[in-house]
């Protein structure tokens, strides 16, 4: 999953840089969905601008943490969620390392604008979707090791006992 996210992120950013003029957004669906080239030195929603090196270090820690604990994963849903987060983190990390103005200070390429939402890219979408999935799994009791607690454990027991689970 991470490799797919990285490939899609790199390809779409290359297309955006090659074909979008920062001064001329391209309307896809009226002015609600546009393609707008933006170079972001900060984190999501342009927060922490000027702290690109700190964001780079944080992304590196996240990547190392996911890779380190990946061997413990036994849940396909957790693998999917962490794969999305890992791919997104690596996609934006590549921009911070390799894009101008220089290593560890590079600006992330954002190009999708939807309504009032800040401009984003494929990597941002993957991180958000992966994080939301992980939160939902945690809240429902689906553990990274494949075990279940809380609602998920109760639901599995009710299903195994032949109950419909809606009682």
C-alpha positions as CSV (number, residue, x, y, z in Angstrom):
1,X,0.0,0.0,0.0
2,X,2.8,2.4,0.9
3,X,4.5,1.9,-2.4
4,X,1.3,2.5,-4.3
5,X,0.7,5.8,-2.4
6,X,4.3,6.9,-3.0
7,X,4.1,6.1,-6.7
8,X,0.8,7.9,-7.1
9,X,2.0,10.9,-5.1
10,X,5.2,11.3,-7.0
11,X,3.5,11.0,-10.4
12,X,0.7,13.5,-9.6
13,X,3.2,16.0,-8.1
14,X,5.4,15.7,-11.2
15,X,2.3,16.3,-13.4
16,X,1.2,19.3,-11.3
17,X,4.7,20.9,-11.4
18,X,5.0,20.3,-15.1
19,X,1.5,21.5,-16.1
20,X,0.0,23.9,-13.5
21,X,0.7,27.6,-13.4
22,X,0.6,28.8,-9.8
23,X,-1.2,32.0,-11.0
24,X,-3.9,30.2,-13.1
25,X,-5.9,27.5,-11.2
26,X,-7.6,24.9,-13.4
27,X,-11.3,24.5,-12.6
28,X,-12.5,20.9,-12.5
29,X,-15.9,21.3,-11.0
30,X,-16.7,25.0,-11.1
31,X,-14.7,26.9,-8.4
32,X,-15.5,24.1,-5.9
33,X,-12.8,21.7,-7.1
34,X,-9.7,23.2,-8.7
35,X,-6.1,22.3,-9.4
36,X,-3.9,25.0,-7.8
37,X,-0.1,24.6,-7.5
38,X,1.1,25.6,-4.1
39,X,4.5,25.1,-2.4
40,X,4.0,24.4,1.3
41,X,6.8,24.9,3.7
42,X,4.7,24.0,6.7
43,X,2.6,21.0,7.9
44,X,-1.0,20.3,7.0
45,X,-3.0,23.5,6.5
46,X,0.3,25.4,6.2
47,X,0.8,25.3,10.0
48,X,4.3,25.5,11.3
49,X,5.7,27.3,8.2
50,X,9.4,28.0,8.7
51,X,9.8,24.8,10.7
52,X,10.4,22.5,7.8
53,X,13.4,20.8,9.3
54,X,11.4,20.0,12.5
55,X,8.6,18.5,10.3
56,X,11.2,16.5,8.4
57,X,12.5,15.0,11.7
58,X,9.0,14.2,12.9
59,X,8.2,12.5,9.6
60,X,11.4,10.4,9.9
61,X,10.4,9.4,13.4
62,X,6.9,8.3,12.2
63,X,8.4,6.3,9.3
64,X,10.9,4.6,11.6
65,X,8.2,3.8,14.1
66,X,5.9,2.3,11.6
67,X,8.6,0.2,10.0
68,X,9.9,-0.9,13.4
69,X,6.5,-2.1,14.6
70,X,5.2,-3.5,11.2
71,X,6.4,-7.0,12.0
72,X,3.9,-7.1,14.9
73,X,0.9,-6.4,12.6
74,X,-1.6,-9.2,12.1
75,X,-4.7,-7.2,11.1
76,X,-5.2,-6.5,7.4
77,X,-7.1,-3.3,8.3
78,X,-4.2,-2.0,10.5
79,X,-1.7,-2.9,7.7
80,X,-3.9,-0.9,5.3
81,X,-4.1,2.1,7.7
82,X,-0.4,2.2,8.5
83,X,0.5,1.6,4.9
84,X,-1.5,4.7,3.9
85,X,0.2,6.8,6.7
86,X,3.6,5.4,5.8
87,X,3.2,6.1,2.1
88,X,1.9,9.6,2.7
89,X,4.6,10.4,5.2
90,X,7.3,9.2,2.7
91,X,5.7,11.1,-0.2
92,X,5.9,14.4,1.7
93,X,9.2,13.5,3.2
94,X,10.7,13.1,-0.2
95,X,9.6,16.7,-1.1
96,X,11.1,18.0,2.1
97,X,14.4,16.2,1.4
98,X,14.7,16.7,-2.4
99,X,12.8,19.9,-3.4
100,X,14.0,23.4,-3.2
101,X,15.1,25.4,-1.3
102,X,17.3,22.5,-0.2
103,X,17.7,19.3,1.7
104,X,15.6,19.1,4.9
105,X,14.0,22.5,4.0
106,X,12.1,21.5,0.8
107,X,8.6,22.7,0.2
108,X,5.8,20.1,-0.3
109,X,3.9,20.3,-3.6
110,X,0.2,20.7,-3.0
111,X,-2.3,21.0,-5.9
112,X,-5.8,19.9,-5.1
113,X,-8.2,22.5,-3.8
114,X,-11.7,21.6,-2.7
115,X,-14.0,24.4,-1.6
116,X,-12.8,26.1,1.6
117,X,-10.5,23.2,2.5
118,X,-6.7,24.0,2.3
119,X,-4.8,22.8,-0.8
120,X,-3.5,19.3,-0.4
121,X,-1.9,16.4,-2.3
122,X,-2.2,12.6,-2.6
123,X,0.2,12.0,0.3
124,X,-1.9,14.3,2.6
125,X,-5.0,12.4,1.6
126,X,-3.4,9.1,2.4
127,X,-2.2,10.2,5.8
128,X,-5.6,11.5,6.8
129,X,-7.5,8.5,5.5
130,X,-5.0,6.1,7.1
131,X,-5.2,8.0,10.4
132,X,-9.0,8.1,10.4
133,X,-9.0,4.3,9.7
134,X,-6.6,3.7,12.6
135,X,-8.7,5.8,15.0
136,X,-11.9,4.0,14.0
137,X,-10.2,0.6,14.4
138,X,-9.0,1.6,17.8
139,X,-12.4,2.9,19.0
140,X,-14.1,-0.2,17.8
141,X,-11.6,-2.5,19.5
142,X,-9.8,-4.0,16.5
143,X,-6.2,-4.4,17.6
144,X,-3.1,-4.3,15.5
145,X,-2.2,-7.9,16.4
146,X,-5.5,-9.2,15.1
147,X,-7.1,-9.5,18.6
148,X,-10.3,-7.8,19.5
149,X,-11.5,-5.9,22.6
150,X,-14.6,-3.8,23.4
151,X,-17.2,-3.7,20.8
152,X,-15.3,-5.8,18.3
153,X,-14.9,-8.6,20.9
154,X,-18.6,-8.4,21.9
155,X,-19.7,-8.4,18.3
156,X,-17.5,-11.4,17.4
157,X,-18.9,-13.4,20.4
158,X,-22.5,-12.6,19.5
159,X,-21.9,-13.5,15.9
160,X,-20.3,-16.8,16.9
161,X,-23.2,-17.6,19.3
162,X,-25.7,-17.1,16.5
163,X,-27.1,-13.9,17.7
164,X,-27.7,-11.0,15.3
165,X,-25.6,-8.6,17.3
166,X,-28.3,-5.9,17.3
167,X,-29.9,-6.9,20.7
